Amino acid sequence: MAGLNGWQIPELNKATLAAVAEPDPAKRLELYKTMQETLLQHSPYVFIDQGKTQIVVRDNVKGYQQGLNADMVWYDNVTK
């Protein structure tokens, strides 16, 4: 999203590369948390919500795939 609109924080780009290269998982997590806070404080975008669709099927149901929307379900691969 940011790249499409030309919005950049050069320091954040450097921090991203540092986080990717960090071998210690705990330190990497802290780097990502810091980057998220920076994004929240300086972003020209408003992040409101990110929905999650939860699907529950029985153990004997195989091949079910949920698409992006509730009406995007393909039943041709579903077996019991």
Protein Blocks (a to p, Z undefined) as FASTA:
>chain_A
ZZmnopacfklmmmmmmmmmpmblklmmmmmmmmmmmmmmmpcbdcfbdcdddddddfkl
ghiacdfblklccfklgcZZ
